[in-house]
Each structure stands twice: as C-alpha cells, then as structure tokens.
Amino acid sequence: MDAQRAYPCSPSTRSSPIKESSYDAGTRASWRHALTSDDETRKAVQAASVAELAWLGPAGQPGARPVTPLWLDTAPAVAYTYAEHELARTLAAASRVCLVLSDTRMAGSHWRPLALSGRFRLVEDRSGELFVDRLLAQELRKYPPSRTYADSPLLRREHWWFLPRLILVLEVMDATPVAARADGTGHVLAVAPRQANHTGLMVDTVRVGDDDPEAADGAEVAGHGLVHTSTPAEQGRPGILRIVSLAGNALPDGPATLLGHDFSVPDLERWTPWLTRGAMIHDALHVEEWPHRTSLEASPGVWRRFQRHRRLERACRTGLTD
C-alpha cells in the first residue's frame, strides 16, 4: 500500500504536510499535536455528549463501542461502573485506543470532530469519591439516565453501588481531525493494518457504499450492551460491503470492526450500538459477523425499566466483590 495514504490514529515516524480533513501517517507526533491545543481538546470533549471508543484487542481484532466522554483534570476519560469491570480492565490493557468525537447530535458550540489516540491509565475508584467529586456532574449532564441513580444525595445513598467506578484516563499521544458524522449518519471504522510500516490501530469515519442492510429481528439490548452477532450465512446477507471514508482517506487492509449506533434525543434512555466484524480488503469489508439489529431499540415499558435497573444493580454488586 502507498506509504502516503492517510491513517487517522495510526503511529508512524515519517513527516509530511498536514491536511485539514485528514492526516498523513507520516506526520511526526509533535506536528500532530499542533493540530489542536490542549484547551481546544478539553473544550471539544466537554462539548460532546457521545463519542466512539475503539481499541486493539489482544488477538489483534479491533473492538469498538459508544461511550460518554468525560474530562478529568487534564485528560479525556471514561468511567465504567463495576458492572463492566471486565471490559474496563481489557481496555486498560489494550496497546492502542482511540476516542473519536464524530457525532454532531447534542453537541455544544465548542465541539469539533476529533480523534484522540493513545493508551488508558486505569484508576480504580471503589469508594466513588473521585467520581462524585470530579466526574458525576458531567455524566448527569451528558447521560440523563444516570440521573435516576445519582441526581441527589438521597438517590446516591440509595444507589451507592452505582458510584464506584473504573476510571480510564486517556494518555493522549495523537490528536487528529476526522470528518463529522452529521446527525449520526455513517459509521466509525476501526482497522488493525497489516502493513509492516503501520502497526497499531487505524480509525476513520465512513459510510457504507451500498445501502445498509435492513435490520433483522433484534435481540434485547441493555444499556450500552452490544447486540449479538451472527455469520453472513446465518443472516442470508452478502458478505462484502464497500466502505468509503467520509474524509476521502484511503483505507488499509486488515482485521476490522464497523461501529454504528443510535440513541433517543434528548433523554438517551435508548442507546443501541451494533458491530459488523470482518476484514478490510481493497476498500471493502469482508463480513464475518453481522449484528442482529441495526436500528434503535423500541421504547421500554415500566416492567422492562425495572428489570434493567435490577440487572444493573446485581452486576455492579457482583463486580465490586470480584
């Protein structure tokens, strides 16, 4: 593959000019940081209600999911309850992660499309004191469902298990622009490039060249949980999707994950992500696993809300005892 192709969130050592809507993998790290100041990065993260997180898994397959972006002191962060302690520890061990601000919905005036890559530093806040003092107000503003559990001292006392957090602080190595996904259209693509001179993780905002396949019957989705997947043969769908970068970047070959998600505005009570996994080969995703659902889940009833609450409580309590 041509060494001049643009790979957002991919490390390298060569130097070349910076472009406005993409960046060359050869640009030196010090030049890439010049794309945005620390203050601009802080404002962009604080103005974002949602973000996408991609990481390189231990087996070399990229993972991805939507997250609520927070800001702790001088760095971006995400804060998982102990219901997701296994995921948090997996992310802390990942060799490369990338936090992407691409969705324009519910964004503030200082928002800008941006990809921040580096590694996570895990802070275990089993008492919840750090989370309550420094991050809770941000989460309540950005993710309204948390208000059910922690919007007052009385609620925090009742739902004490919701406050302990595994806080992942992003030690940013690269800050690069990406193309925005207006109104949430398009997807975020994460690829582990196969080229010898490009190791780690490439992330870009993309669209599917052909119309997205219609959703199959959906499985239950709880909170931020990901839908189950199946093979193309099981779904009766074609195994290849043409992928186009929204910024016009060339896309590398390698194991890949395509993330899409939708949520209800402005309450975010429903937030449904879906993953399509496979391998990128010549700007096409050769699909190995399809999601069962590619649309927003239905509005929950009273009983389903109660069940979701109880599942979260049990999972948090169990995670705190592990």
Disulfide bonds with the S-S distance in Angstrom:
Cys9-Cys98 2.22
